[in-house]
Each structure stands twice: as structure tokens, then as C-alpha cells.
Amino acid sequence: MWTTADLASILLLMMVTLYAAEAIRLLKEGPMIDAEGREYKTLKIDEEQFREPEEESTVKVECTDSSMIIVVKADLFQTGHPMSAEELFLGQVDQPQAWCSHAAAAGSEYVIQTGLQDCGSILTISEDSVIYSNNLIVIPAARHYGITRTAPAVIPVSCHYKRTHFVSSTSQLPPQTLSPPTQDSAFSLKLMNDDWTHETHSTSFYLGDLLQLQASYAGPDSTHRQLFIDSCVATLSPDVTSEPKYYFIENHGCLSEAKDGGTRSHFRPRTRADLVQLQMDVFLFQQDSRNLMFLTCQLRATPDMWRSSSVNKACNYVHSRWENVDGGDHMCRCCDSTCPTSPPGRRDVSNQRTSVPEDFTACLTLGPLKIYPRK
């Protein structure tokens, strides 16, 4: 019987033998010449050959924009005793009623594919990422004579998504995203209570409810700028490029949601130049079981002198016509087509066209909001 000391001695002897063989090989290759012409011989030890190979993972997670795909080796614990599909579950340990058990066989593996928000998944939003977390739960079935050779196990699985936008009810835009970069400005997007007196932190809504959104600009020059919402899009994830999506404000301030059937959706009369308030009917995407919603809006603070244009507007659809809450309804005529992308150039006293002053912009995301079909 080999002892631990014997095994250590044998391992040391094998390493010395390998070193010696490598040294002989290198010496046969001839001497090395240094910068001053001196000859010398050296031994180079390749540490890579002594590294233990990494074990192949028996659980792999793939993430799409709407689902988590878990691939599990049938021989999960590499014991030679394969698991069966009936022994694999997905969910939170303390919520067995929400567990999912629909592993599909794929050769020597099982595949579990589920929605990001299904099977008791937990959503966590950090400073720079959105994380959907869950657990692969293994409950070994009893074999012959009611015995089992594998203990129950819980293996954490998760999907991580990089946040490209701010996801909060009050977002401070970092200076480097403004134009120009040194401008000390701040934009925010908030959910407001019923009488618009303060922000609400409730994120659960039902069809038939109203969402009350307030956008504001609080830069040091806010008294010389007016705020507009160029566009807003609703998505089921923080990624604004994901599908499905629904633009409820577009075309530089046209509240298309009102024309699409949101009969109570409208911009409120403006009380301050640096503030925009609007309310809209709560909605859900059809044929999609996900009940989370993210609202991403493009905000823009523009200098006073450029207020009057078809770019700078907040247009409601009332009685089959477009109306601008700031006056000048003719600015909204383009809402049914394509509005210009920039205001006209300003002419000075010498009648020479000059460049348009810089606008400050921000893209903010509000969410996740939980939308339910009924109370």
C-alpha cells in the first residue's frame, strides 16, 4: 500500500526526470549568445505542462433576449450514474409551487428552456447590469429497494445583461453623455402619483390604470432652455433594440399613443419650460406572457430662441386633429408624415445663416414596471 509520502516522492522523482530530459534537449540545440558575445546554456521549464486540465462543466447556461437555456449533462455529477429528466427542476427552493420540470432529452444531455421571468426567476437591477437568477434543483429519484446514491443539489443559474440605459425612476445623466461633454446638466424621468404632487415608487399596474410620467431638465441653464420628449418606446427588456417594441411618442413629440387608441393619453399643459408631463393608458403586448415593461425616452433641452419649430413640440391627438400644448398647432401637421430632424438656421442682422446652438440630450429608461391584465 502506497503512503502519502511514497506518492509525493514518486511525483518529485518524475518531475526531476522531466526537467533533466528537457535540459538535455535544450543543450543539444547548441549554445545561446548574449549581447556581448558570451556563450551560455539555459534550461527553460514550461509550467503549462504541469497545470491540471480544467474539468468540463456539466451545466451550461445560454441567454437570449427573452429566454434562459440550460444544458445539463445526464451524468451531472460525473459518477457514472446518469440523471433522468424527472429529477431536474428549475425554481426557487422555497417556492416549489412555481418549479418548472420540462427538461428535454438531447443525446447525453438535457435541455431546459424557459422565459427569463418564468419558474420563479428573480430580477435584480444593479448599477450597470440586469440579472435574472434562478436555481437548477436536483432531486434524485429512489432506485431499486427505495435507495438512492445521489444527494439533492441546488445549482445557481443566471443571465446577465449589460445595461445600456439608466433603469430607475430618477436617473442622473453622467456628464460625458451630454453635448458638449463639459455641460453640467441633469435629466430625469419619473412616475408621479395621481395628483402630480410627488413621485410614486409603485411599479405594479393593471390594464385600465393610468401611467403618469414626468420628464425634467435641471441644468444650471434650465431657465434658458425648454425641455421636449422626442420619442418614447416600450419594450419587454431594457434593450431598446429588442422585439416586440411600441413607440408611443415619435416624430419629435407626437403622442401617437392617443391616435392608436389610448383615449386618455395626452401631454398635460406645460407649467415650466424645463418640465414635461404626460399620462397614458396602461397596455400589454398581445400574445406574450411577460408582464414586465420598460419605457425608454429620448429627452432634449433646447435654447429659448429655437422653441418655435416642428421639431420642438408636444402634440396631442384630440377630436381627430393634432394640437400643440405650447400653442401653434401648425407645428403638429407633420405628425401624420415625417417631421424635420432639425430646426431652421437662424439669420443674424447681416442676413447670414449661422449654425444652430447645441441641444442637450439624454436617453433614459424607466422600469421594470409590472403590468397585470386584471385586479
Secondary structure as UniProt FT lines:
FT   HELIX           4..28
FT   STRAND          32..33
FT   TURN            35..36
FT   STRAND          39..40
FT   HELIX           47..50
FT   STRAND          59..63
FT   STRAND          67..73
FT   TURN            76..77
FT   HELIX           85..87
FT   STRAND          88..90
FT   TURN            93..94
FT   HELIX           96..98
FT   STRAND          104..106
FT   TURN            107..108
FT   STRAND          109..115
FT   TURN            116..117
FT   TURN            119..120
FT   STRAND          122..125
FT   STRAND          129..138
FT   HELIX           144..146
FT   STRAND          153..162
FT   STRAND          166..167
FT   HELIX           175..177
FT   TURN            181..182
FT   STRAND          187..192
FT   TURN            194..195
FT   STRAND          204..206
FT   TURN            207..208
FT   STRAND          210..217
FT   TURN            220..221
FT   HELIX           222..224
FT   STRAND          225..235
FT   TURN            240..241
FT   STRAND          245..250
FT   TURN            251..253
FT   HELIX           256..259
FT   TURN            260..261
FT   TURN            263..264
FT   STRAND          266..267
FT   TURN            273..274
FT   STRAND          275..281
FT   TURN            286..287
FT   STRAND          292..303
FT   HELIX           304..306
FT   STRAND          315..318
FT   TURN            319..320
FT   STRAND          321..324
FT   TURN            325..326
FT   HELIX           329..336
FT   STRAND          346..347
FT   TURN            349..350
FT   STRAND          353..354
FT   STRAND          360..372
//
